[in-house]
Amino acid sequence: MAQDNKKQVEQITDMEVDFAKWFTDVCKKAELIDYSSIKGMFIYRPYGYAIWENIQKALDREFKKSGHENVYLPMLIPESLLQKEKDHVEGFAPECAWVTLGGSEELEERYCIRPTSETLFCEHFKTVIHSHRDLPKKYNQWCSVLRWEKTSRPFLRHREFLWQEGHTMHATPEEAQEETQRMLNIYADFMENVLAMPVVKGRKTEKEKFNGAEETYTVECMMHDKKALQGGTSHYFGDGFARAFDITFAGTDNQPHYPFQTSWGVSTRMIGGIIMTHGDNSGLVLPPRIAPIQVIVIPVAQHKEGVIAANRAVADRLTAAGLRVKMDDSANSPGWKFAEYEMKGVPLRLELGPKDMEKNQCVLVRRDSGEKVIVSLDQIEETAAQMLDAIHDGLFARAKRNLEENTWPAYSLEEAKRLQEEKGGLIKTMWCGGSDCEMKMKEEAGMTSRCIPFEQEQLGDVCPICGKPAKHMIYWGVAY
């Protein structure tokens, strides 16, 4: 490693020394985020926001393929409207921020700055759903929400954060339940096939499900430090909200019926997940399919005649082939440039100098492994695309190993506690389904339930916490 490169890398803390500090260092040094003057509210810098834009584009494509339309609803919710669904508002009450003044006038009613938009969507659905012919209604909203969190961390816990929230209404519970599962699978496929993050799919416990939902489904991921991260959730509401808001439609029998509702969402928390799943002690490592820059082209001995032009020609070819490419012909040293784009996690570096030009070749360097290969320029478009796919596959395989090698079966509460203390990761046990046992696991072993996985294993017949007959296999873990 060049001395300039070494100096740049030393600006971040090793993850083995202090993982939380390493994470914050990467967010800052990779120019993803900055702090604002308001605690818990962050500035998304251009590079960080570009990652979110690529996430948006990829997910929005999938949503529209499955028949969803984008809408935008107000950011303020009247208190009277929020109070219509008791369970829902109780869950969000501690995090709500309220508007009480309009200019210098005190408002007749308080307005909540949206922590989520179920109630607003229900108010709207009541005006646009009248007949079975109006169903299904399949909406999605890209917006920001506000939750007055006591503590904050970049990407993982903001007071204001960016997300998408899908809201749909259906004529039958079967259609709504199918939608809930479909959207969870879209999230799982996206996280694995775009973000290179393996997931565990499952159902949340009664205690952990979304406020007002009948069922909440989740995709859970594992970070470098063996903690869990909830990647995205999909909720089945039944007809509870419809009844609370008196939303009805005339069915094929010409009688009034309540529709069945779903809601689902992911947020900029996924960027935090990308950092903690793939990053290393040189900085960010981005999965190629969402990287703002997929290939960084760095001219070698750029002061020599023809070098800049040759590099520009290669960059133009790669861009024309559909890759996201940048050429850095600034006056900074090669060592500085190498460290800069390593820190920013650019998947592939292309180096081209006078000797390479003579041989019609270039050097490609993988960000994930550091592997250098000399390749012909004749098929550089295909070679670069294939290498980007190989980087994705390599990142996914490494993250999958981390998940599998740090998931442990336990047959007693004591064993679960010991495994978490000594090894970390996900602990899987049988479970009776009781909330008392769930609380005991949290109090004595410091773990919350992550999910009841769809892929069940039989680890015994009794709950290791209370000794009663077991109903499910469940995952426990320490989570962000």
Disulfide bonds with the S-S distance in Angstrom:
none
